[in-house]
Amino acid sequence: MPKCSYCGKVYEHPRGLTFVLKDGGVKYLCSGKCKKNMFMKRRKVNWIRKEKGQKKETKLELSEEKK
């Protein structure tokens, strides 16, 4: 089962996209959304953080930690 080169999500084989680069490298992408963002050279996108289960801290939580 390939792993998406952009977001890191593991997906089943018949789904997704496989790109073979000119230098012989292979990029596996799980969706068109990952394809578009990779070619636009985006790296810090909120939906990636949500899929990986990371929590974005809010200002309230940060102020509570300081107290």
Secondary structure as UniProt FT lines:
FT   TURN            5..7
FT   TURN            13..14
FT   STRAND          17..20
FT   TURN            22..23
FT   STRAND          26..29
FT   HELIX           32..39
FT   TURN            40..41
FT   HELIX           46..51
FT   TURN            52..53
FT   HELIX           59..66
//
